[in-house]
């Protein structure tokens, strides 16, 4: 529990914040949040879930309590966010301000995944591959070791040269998010690396590698800011043996969980991101082609190392293993195509196993593929190790090390899919989702967990010293059951929904206009949305219109009068940041501007004051019913006599709706209206509950004629 000394340190930090923070306003919600964070962190393995609306002062609340407790317990404070924008805000503004006000000297580190940093080896290889004649590949390279997937454009060559020069001169630290040049989608994978493509201490560039420099900074830091994907990746890596035959997790990239206090800001992303950690897919044709290319690379490895056997296999035996795997893949594809005839009318054909169960012949194939893939994996690891451990193998050695490492990563992903396809599901837990799609002409096999609860129970709860999850939207009107189920929250976790610090009834109005159509009538509803916007939106003001589908957004744009279309900035026409910047510039110039966006515009968009005076939500944000992960979970709930629509769909849609509404009121002086163009909140039984769960806006619901 918290000592009196720690409690005094927290009170003193809050008092200094009140005196030293410009424009500080005492807010009861912030005080309660500080107390709950301190309580969770003061209890070994403590967990708190805190819903804190915009304006609460979340970051200062968890810094005040988190830094004090971490220092008293000699532990690390790790703050995990979902967006780069919040990471930068914390590292560049909030944390330095907190430390300055409190007169604290503490090392702060920003931790990112390997792909967010320059790989100096790959940068040099890419630059050297552009020889004077403009041909691709290094001298003596086989086409299977060529770096460029397609001929580079002049802008790529220029960008490569500038990146090289800026890094060599020390003008750039290798953080790709602050690269001095725009890096194209073609160039980026060539100048970064994955874990598989990295040779770590064996690399000649190890001491100047931006990733390892950043990692050393993380080791020394008291406060670490990271993205949630990296934290989940670390938590799911096998750590040092915990003793007693218990598998320990984490502490490979980041500090050990039992020495760390975790804050997951933007915590509503955690269920989805944790599920993504366990997804697996195999593109069948591409995998067969990659195996053929891999065979030629392995031939180069045997030749370069001048070995007769690697991993106890001769080259001929290794070739036979690759051919066996390739044949097994083709046999599975043949079986699937014979058993499944997709509807020609389907634009995106899908076969989903009911309750995750696939036809037995497919399962048998997957079991054999799992064995064959495992054998190739073990052999290939030995081949790569022999290449990496060579001395003075030159550029061919570097290219082979990289290519074989990335091949190993691909094969591990394939192995995960086959393990998932052939595994038995536990009786009391939701099954895995297993499905097949056709992408173009290519067959794709998929597998995924349907809930993050099992994963997080294994790697987070009980392993971490303390965990706080916070966001503006975690519950459905204060009911945390949906979120608790989705993350497998411990029974003794504290759940708290804080009230908004704003006077929402006087600042905002929620309107539900009369409408002739419901969203089910897609084109008719889109046409009525266009009519409503044309006649009722103030086109000379700042507006945000949110859609749940691109098709509906496009149809509404087509139906709007051209004078209004000229004032619309639609998601996808430019990058999000550029669209928002142009929107803000036009509003400041008094011209009026309206943003049209999808789900990503319903979160994290900060448009205070006149930048957004009306938010229009075109329909309730229910999940897409064809999502195979959600559909499998819904089936499992139904098989147990539960109602997935009421238990999952309605609470999640309510949470998203609350989040969308949160785009309007960003501070104490904002005023405006939220308009919901979906009458289901009036006509359906679940609608009244959704309206009650929303923040206390003044509600105006029109009657249909």
N, C-alpha and C positions, 0 to 999 in steps of 0.2 A: 504494500500500500504506500501511498505518498507520505513522505516525511514532512514534518513541519517546515523544514528548510526549503524543500521543493515548493510547498504551498506558498511560502513567503516569496520565493523567486518568481512564481507565476503572478502573484498579486502585484509585485513591484514592476514586472514587465508591462502589465496592463496599465498601471498608473503612469509609467513613462510614455506609453503609447498615447494615452489621453492628452498628456502635456506636449508631446513632441510631434504628433502626426498632424500635418496641416488639414484643416477642415474636419477633424475628428468629431464624430457624433456618437454619444453613448447609445448602444442598442442592446436591449434586453436579450435578444436572440443571440448576439455575439457572446455575451457573458455566459449564457447557458451552454453554448457550444464549447467554450473554453473549459468549463467544468466537466463536460462529458468526455472531451478528449483527454483531459488530465486523469479522469477516473479510469478510462480504458487503458491508458498507457501505464498507469500506476499499478495495475493488476497484471500479474504474469499471464500472458496469453489472453489478455482482455480484448474484447471486440465491441466496437460501437458503430452503428449506422446512423448517420445524421443528415437529414434532409434540411438544407439551409437555402432559402430562396435568395434571389439576386438582392444585393444590398446588405446582406448579413455581415459581410467581412470575413468570409470563410478562411482565406489564406492567413490573415493575421491571427485568427482564433487558433488554428492548429499550429502556427509557429510559436505563439506565446506558450501554449501548453507543451507542445512537442519538444521544443528546444530545451526547456527547463527540465523536463523529465529525462530526456536523452542524456543531457549532461550529468545529471545526478546519478543516473544508472550506468554511465560510461558506455552508452550504446549509440548506434547510428540512427539518424532520422532520415527516412527515405520517403520522398514525396513522388508519387507516380501519377502522371496526367495522361490524358488521351490525345492531346493536341500539342503541336509544336508551339502554337501561340501562347498557351498557358505556361509551358516550360520556360519560354523566353521571358514572360512577364515575371515569373517567380525568380529566375536567376538574375535578371537585369534590374528589376525594380523592387519587388516585395521583400525578398530575403535581405538584400543589401540595406534597404530602408529599416527593416526590423533590427538588424544587427547594429546599424549606426545609432538608432534611437536608444538602444539598450547598452551601447558601449561594449559590445561583445566582439571579440576576434574569433572567427571560426572559419575553417576551410570549407568552401562550397564547391561541389562538382556537378557538372551536367553529364549524365550518362546516356549514351545513345547506342543503338545497335551498330554492328560492324558496317552495315551497308550505308550508314550516314556519314562515313569517313572515307577520305581518299586512301587508296592503297598505292603507296609510292612505287612498289614493284610493278603493278599493273599500269600505272601512269607511264613509267619508263618504257615498258614493253610496247604499249600502244604508240608512244611517240616514235620509238625506234622502228616500228613496223611500217611507218610511212617513209619508204626509202626514196631516193632521188628520182627514180623512174615512175614513182606513183603506184607501183605494184603493191599488192597486199601480202602480208606475212613476212616473217624474218627470214634471212638468208638460210636456205637449206630446210625450211619448214615444209612439212607435208601439209596439204590442204586441211587435214583433220586437226591441225594445231593452229590454223589461221585465227587471228584475233577478231578480225572484222567480219560480222555476219553478212554485211553487204557493203559496197563501195561507199566510203565516207563522202559527205558533201563538203564543199569548201569551208562552210561555217564550222563543221565539226573539226576539221584540221586546224582552223584558226583558234577555236576554243581550246583544243588540246594543247596547242603551243602556249597560249596565255596561261592556262592552268599550270603547266610545267614551269614556266618562267616565274609565276607568282609564288609557287611553292619553293622553288630553288632559292629565290631571293629572300625568303622568310616573310613575305608580305601576306601570306595566307597560311593558316594553321591546319588546313586540310579538312575542316568541317564542311561537308557538302551543302549544308543549309545556308552557309555564308560564302559560297563559291564566288569568286570574282567574275565568273563567266556563266551564262546560262548553259546548263549541261543537258543535251538532248537525250531522249529515251534510248537512242542507239549508243551514245557515248557513255552514259552513266554506268552500266554494268561492266564496261571495259576498264574504268578507272577506280572501281570499288571492288570489294570481294566479299564472299560469304565465309562462314567459318570453315567450310570444306575446302575452299580454294586457298586458304591461308596456311602458310607453313610455320607460323609463330617464330620461335627463337632461331629456327634454321634459316630464316629469311635474312638476306644481307641488309635489308632496309628496316630491320626490327627496331633499332634504337631511335629512328626518326619517324616511325609509323604513328600517324595521328591517333589511331584507335588505341594503341598500347600506351601512348602518352596520356590519353584521356583515362584509360583504365588505371594507370598508376595514380592519377589525381583522385580517382574514386576511392582507391585504397586508403588514401591519406585524409579524406574528407570526413567532417562530422555531419554535414547536411548534404544529401544527394538528391538531385532532381532527375527523374528518368521517365521514359515513356512506358505506358502500361505493358506494351508488347514485350519490351526488354525484361521487365520485372517478371512477367509470366514465363518467359523463356527461361530465365534463371531459375525460377521456382520449380520448373519441371525438369531440370537437369539433375541427374543423380549426384549428390554431394558426398562428402566424406562419410564413411560408415558410422551410423549413429550408435552402434553397439547393440548387443542383445539380438542380433539378427534383424533389426529394424532399419529399413532403408531411409537414409537421410536425403532430403531434397534441398536444392538451392545452395547459394554461397559459392558458385563457380565464377560468375561474372561480377556479382554484387556481394555485399557483406552477407554473412550467414544469417538465416531468418531468426535464429534464437538470439542474435545480437542486434536485431534491427526492429525499430518501431516504424510501421508502414502507415502512410496516409495515401489512400487512393482517392485523389480528387477527380471530378468527372466520373464518379464511381458507377454511374448507370451503364457505362460501356463494358464493365468487367464481365458480365455473363456472356455477352457476344464474343468478346476477345478470348475468353477462356475456352469457349467452344471451338473457335477457330484454331486454337493450338492443337486440337486433336483431329482436325480434318485431314483427309488424305484423298488423293485422286490420281488416276493413271490414265494418260492419253495413250491409247493402245498403239496406233500407227506410229506416233512420234517416239514412243518407247522402243519399238522394234528398230526404227531408224537410228536411234541413239546407241543401241546395243551394237549395231553394225559399225558405227563410227568409233565406239569404244574399243572394239576389237582391233581396229587399226592403231589406235593410240597405245593399246597394250603391247602390240608388236613393237612399236617404237620404244617402249619401256624396256622390254627384254633386250632389244638391240643396244640401247644406250647403257644399260647396266652390265651388259655382257654376261648375263646369268642364264644358265640352262633351266633352272627351276626357281620359281618365286612362289612363296606361300605353299610349298610342297607340290606345286603343279608345274609340269612342263608347259611350253607354249601351246602345244597341240591339245593337251588336257584342258587348259584354260579356254581355248577356242571352243572345245566341245561343251564346256559348261555354259558359255555364252549362247551357243546355238541351241542347247537344250532349253534355256530360259526363253529365247526368242520363239522357239516352236511351241512352248507351253502357252505363251501369250496369244499366239495365233489360234491355238486350239480353243482357248476360252472365248476369244472374239467370235470364232465360228459358231460355237455353241449358243452364245447370246443372240447372234443374228438369226439363227434357225428358230430359237424359242420365242423371240420377241419381234413382232411386226408392228412398228410404230404407225400410228394414224398419219397418213400423208397430209392431212389438214393441219396437224400440229406444227407450229413454227419452231418450237423447241421441244422435241420429243423427249419423254422421260419414262423410264420404268422404275418404279419405287417398290421395294419389298414391303409388303404389309407387315407392320410391327417389326420391321427390319429384317424379315426372313426372306432369303433369296432361294431360288430353285436349287435343289440338292446338287445337281451336276455342276452348277456354278461354284457352289461351296467347295466341292471336291477339287475342282480346278484350282481354286484359290489356295487350298491347303498345299497342293503340289507346288504352286507358284511361290508360296511362302518358303518352302524348303529350298527350292532352286535359287531363289533370290538371296537367301541367307548364305548359301555356299558361295555364290558370286561375290557377295559383300565381303566375306572373310578373305577370299583370295585377292580381291581388288585392293583391300586395305594393305595387304602385304606387298603387293606390287607398288603401290604409291609410296609406302614406307621406304622401300629400296631406292626409289627415285629421289625422294627427299633427302635421304642420308648420304647420297653421293657427294663427292667433293669435286668442285669445278666442272659441273656438267654443262655450264653455259646457259644460253637462252633457251635451248631445247629442254633442259632439265626444269627450268622455271615454268615454261609453258606446260610441260607434262604434269608437273606437280599440281598446278592450278586445275587443269582439265580433269585429271583423275580424282582430285578432291571433290570437284563439283559433281562428277559422275557418282561418287559414293553418296553424296547428299541425295541425288535423284533416286538412287536405288533404295536408300533408307526410307524415302517417302513411299516408294512402291511397296516395300516390305510392310509398312504400316497399313496400307490399304488391304493387302492380302491377309495380314493378321486379323484385321477387323472383319473382313468378309468370312473368314473361316472360324472365328471365335464364337463360343456360346455366350449368350447374354445371361447375366445373373437374374435369379427369380424375382427379387424384390426391387430391382433398379430398372429405370427406363432402358429399352434396348438401344443399340446403335442404329442410326439411320444408314441404310445401304441402298444405293440407287445407281442407275446407268442413264447417261444422256448421249445425244448425238450432237457434236459441234462441227458444223459443216458436214463433211462426210466421215468424221472421225468419231469412233466410239470412246466414251470416257467412263471409267468406273470410279465411283465415289463412296466414301464412308465418313461418318461424323458422329460424335456424341450429340445428344439432343438436349443435354443439360450440363451446366458447368458445376453442378453441385458435387458430383463424385470427385472430380479433379481437385477442386478447391479444398474439399475435406482432406484429401491426401497430402497436399503440398503447402497449404496456407494455415488454415485454422489449427491451432494447437502447436504448430511449428514456429510461428512468428512470436516475437516477444510481445507484440501488441499490434492491433490493426484498427484503423478508422477508415470507413468509407463514407464519402460525402459527395453531395451533388445538390443541385436545385430541385431535381425530380428523381426520387427513388421510390416513392409510394404512390398509391392510388387514393388520394384524399386522406392521407394519414394511415392507410392500411398497408403494412409492409409484407403481407403474406406472399404476394407474387415475387417480390425481390428476394425475400428470405429463401423461398423454394429454389429460385434460379441460381443462387450461389451456395446453397447448402449451409446457410447460416447456423452457427451453434445456438442451442436453445437458450443459453444464458447471455446472448448478445443483447446489448442495449439498442433500442430503436427509438429515434426521436425525430419528430417532424416539427420544425420551428416555424412560427408565424412570420409572415413578411413584415419587414420594418416600414413598408410604405402604407399609405392610406388608400388601399386599392378601391374601396367602394366609391370614393370621391374622385379618384384619378382615372379610372377606366370603366368602360361600359362594354358588356358582352351582349351582342345582338344576334338573334336568330331570325332572319327575315322570313316572310312567307315565300314558299317555293312550290312550283307545280310538280317538280320532279325530284326523285331521289337518285343517289349516285349509281344505283343499279342500272338505270337507263343512261348509259355512258354518254352517248352523243347528245341526247336531249338535255342531260344535266350540264354538259359542257357548254351547250348553246345558251342555257339559262344563266350559267355563270357569266358568260360574255355579256349578256343583256344587263345583268345586275351591275357588273363592273362599269359598263359604259354609262349607265344612268345614275349610279349611286356613289361611285368613288370620286374623291376630290383629286383630279388629275394634276392639279397645280401644287399638290402637297407631296410629302414623302410617305410611300406605302410599301407594304410587303404582302405578296399574295403567295400562299403556300399550297402546293399540289402534292398528291400522293402518286401520280404517274406522269411520265413524260408525254404519253399520248394525249392525256387530257390537257396538259399545259399547251401543247402544240395546237390542239383544236381550238382552245379558247383564243389563242393568239390569232389564228386564222379568221375567227369570227369577229374580232374586235374592229371597230372603225380605224382606219389607217392613222388618223390624227392621234389616237390613243396609243397605237402600237409604237409610234415614234418615241413615246415616253416610257416604254417598257424596256427593262434590261433583264433578259431571260437567262437563267442558268444554262451554261454550256456554250453560249455565244462567245464568252471570254472567260478567263480564269476568275475564280470567286473574288480574290482580293482586288483585281482590276475592276470588276463589275461594281463592287461596293465603293471603291474609290471614286469612280465616275458618278455613281448615284449621289454620294455625299457632295461632290463638286457641284452637281446640278442643283441640289437642294440649297446649298449655300449661295448659289447664284440666283435663287428665286425662280428657277425654271420648272420645278416639279419633276419627280421621277418615281417610278414604280418597279420594284424588284419582283420578278417571277422566279420562284425556286422550288426545289424538291426538299426531301427530308433534311439534307445537310444545311439548308438555309433556315431550318426551324430550330437549330441549336447553335449556340456560341456566337450568334450574330449580335453585335452590340451597336444599336442605332438609337442613341438617346435623343430626346427632344424632338425637334421638327424633322429629323432624319427619318423618323417612322411615327406617324400619327394614326395610321390604321393598319391593323393586321387582318388579312382575310384568309380564313382557313376553308378551303374549298370542300373538304370532306374529312370525316373522322379517319384517323391514321391507323386503320386495322392492318395487320400483317397480311402479306400476299398469301392466299390460301394454298397455292401450289408449292410453297417452300417445303422441300422434302424433310428438312430437319423439324420444322414446326408441325408438319403433318404427321410425322412418326410419333412425336411426343403427344400430340392430341389423340392419336389412336390408342396409345398406351394408357392415357388417362381414362378414356372411354372404356377400355377393357377392364378397368378397375371401378367402374360405376361412377366416375367423376365427369364433370362437365367442363371440357377444355375452353369453351368459349367464355364461360363465366369466370373460370379460374385464371385463365391466361390471357385470352384475347382482349377482353374488356379492360382489365387492369392495365395492360401494356398500352392499349390505345388511350386510356385515360391519362397515363403518365406522359405519353408523347403529346397529347393535346395540351396538357398543362405546360409542357416545355415550349410548345409553339406559342401559347398565350404569353409566355414569359419574354417574348421578343419585344413586347410593347413598353412596359414600364421598367425603365432602367435606373431611375433615380427619383428623388422626392418631388421634383418639379415636372416630371413628364405627365402628359395628359393624352387621352386618345380612346379609340374603340377597337374592339375585336369583333369581327363578323364571322359567324359560322354558317356556311351555306349548305348545311347538311341537316335536314329535318328529322333524321333518325333520332336525335337527342330528344325529340318531342313525341315521335310516333312509336318508338320501340320501348319495351319495358326497361331495358338497361339504360336508356337515355337519361332518365331523371337522376339515377345514381351518378352518372358521369357529370352532370351539371352540378350536383351537390358537392362532388369531389374537387371541383375547380376552385382556385383562389376566390376570395369574396368580392368579385367584381359586381357592379350593379348590372342586373340582367334585364334585358328587354326582349321578350319573345313574342313575335307577331303571330296573330292567328291567320291560318290559311283561309282564303275566301271560300 
